[in-house]
C-alpha cells in the first residue's frame, strides 16, 4: 500500500511540475513523443477496434436482416396481407348484399336445397 501511495504522489508531483510550473517542458515532451502521445490520447484505439469488429456488424445485421427482412418484410407483410385479404373478400361479399328480402329468401332456399341434395344423393 505504501508503494502505490508513493507512486501516486510521484505522479501528482510530475503532473504539477509539467502543467503548473514548466508548461514549455510539457509541450516539448509531447512533441518528442508524438506517436506515443497519439496512441495514449486515442486509448490504444480500442474504441475504434470495438466499433469496427462488434458494433458495425451488429448494426448492419440489425438494419438489413432484422429491420428490413423480419420487421418490414415478414411482420408488416403478414399484417398488410391479412388486411388486404379482408378488404378484397369484403368487396366480393358486398356484391351479394342487395338489400332485397326476396333475394335473401331465395338464397336461403337454394342453400337448403343444395345441402339437402348433398346429403340425399351421397
C-alpha positions in Angstrom: 0.0 0.0 0.0 2.9 2.3 0.7 4.4 1.7 -2.7 1.2 2.6 -4.5 0.9 5.7 -2.4 4.4 6.8 -3.2 3.8 6.2 -7.0 0.5 8.1 -6.8 2.2 11.1 -5.1 5.1 10.9 -7.5 2.6 11.1 -10.4 0.9 14.1 -8.8 4.3 15.8 -8.4 5.4 15.2 -12.0 2.0 16.5 -13.2 2.3 19.6 -11.1 5.8 20.2 -12.4 4.8 19.9 -16.1 1.5 21.6 -16.1 1.8 24.2 -13.3 5.5 25.1 -13.1 7.0 24.4 -16.5 4.4 24.3 -19.3 7.0 24.5 -22.1 8.7 21.3 -20.9 5.4 19.5 -21.2 5.0 20.8 -24.8 8.5 19.8 -25.8 8.0 16.4 -24.3 4.7 16.0 -26.1 6.3 16.8 -29.5 9.2 14.5 -28.8 7.0 11.5 -28.0 4.2 12.4 -30.5 3.4 8.8 -31.6 3.1 7.6 -28.1 1.1 10.6 -27.1 -1.3 10.0 -30.0 -1.6 6.3 -29.1 -2.4 7.2 -25.5 -4.8 10.0 -26.5 -6.8 7.6 -28.6 -6.8 5.0 -25.8 -4.9 2.4 -27.8 -7.6 2.6 -30.5 -9.7 0.1 -28.5 -12.9 2.0 -29.2 -12.3 2.1 -32.9 -11.5 -1.6 -33.0 -14.6 -2.4 -30.9 -16.7 -0.3 -33.2 -15.3 -2.0 -36.4 -15.4 -5.5 -35.1 -18.6 -5.6 -33.0 -20.8 -2.5 -33.3 -20.9 -2.1 -37.1 -21.6 -5.7 -38.0 -24.4 -5.9 -35.4 -25.8 -2.6 -36.8 -25.7 -3.9 -40.4 -27.3 -7.2 -39.4 -30.0 -5.3 -37.4 -30.8 -3.0 -40.3 -30.7 -5.4 -43.2 -31.9 -8.7 -41.7 -34.0 -7.8 -38.6 -35.5 -4.4 -39.6 -35.9 -4.7 -43.4 -36.3 -8.5 -43.6 -38.2 -9.6 -40.5 -40.0 -6.4 -39.4 -40.8 -4.8 -42.7 -40.9 -8.0 -44.8 -42.4 -10.7 -42.6 -44.4 -8.9 -39.8 -45.6 -5.9 -41.8 -46.2 -8.1 -44.8 -48.3 -10.5 -42.8 -50.4 -7.7 -41.2 -50.8 -5.9 -44.5 -51.6 -9.2 -46.3 -54.3 -10.1 -43.8 -55.8 -6.6 -44.2 -55.7 -7.0 -48.0 -57.5 -10.4 -47.8 -60.2 -9.0 -45.6 -60.7 -5.9 -47.8 -60.8 -8.0 -51.0 -63.2 -10.6 -49.6 -65.4 -7.8 -48.2 -65.5 -6.3 -51.6 -66.6 -9.6 -53.1 -69.2 -10.2 -50.4 -70.5 -6.7 -50.8 -71.9 -7.7 -54.2 -74.1 -10.3 -52.5 -75.7 -7.8 -50.3 -78.6 -6.4 -52.3 -80.9 -5.3 -49.5 -83.8 -7.2 -51.1 -85.6 -9.7 -48.7 -86.8 -11.8 -51.7 -83.1 -12.3 -52.8 -82.1 -13.3 -49.3 -85.0 -15.7 -49.0 -84.2 -17.2 -52.4 -80.5 -17.6 -51.4 -81.5 -19.3 -48.2 -83.9 -21.6 -50.1 -81.3 -22.6 -52.7 -78.7 -23.1 -49.9 -81.0 -25.5 -48.1 -81.8 -27.4 -51.3 -78.1 -27.8 -52.0 -77.3 -29.1 -48.5 -80.3 -31.5 -48.6 -79.3 -32.6 -52.1 -75.8 -33.3 -51.0 -76.9 -35.4 -48.1 -79.6 -37.3 -50.0 -77.6 -38.2 -53.1 -74.4 -39.0 -51.3 
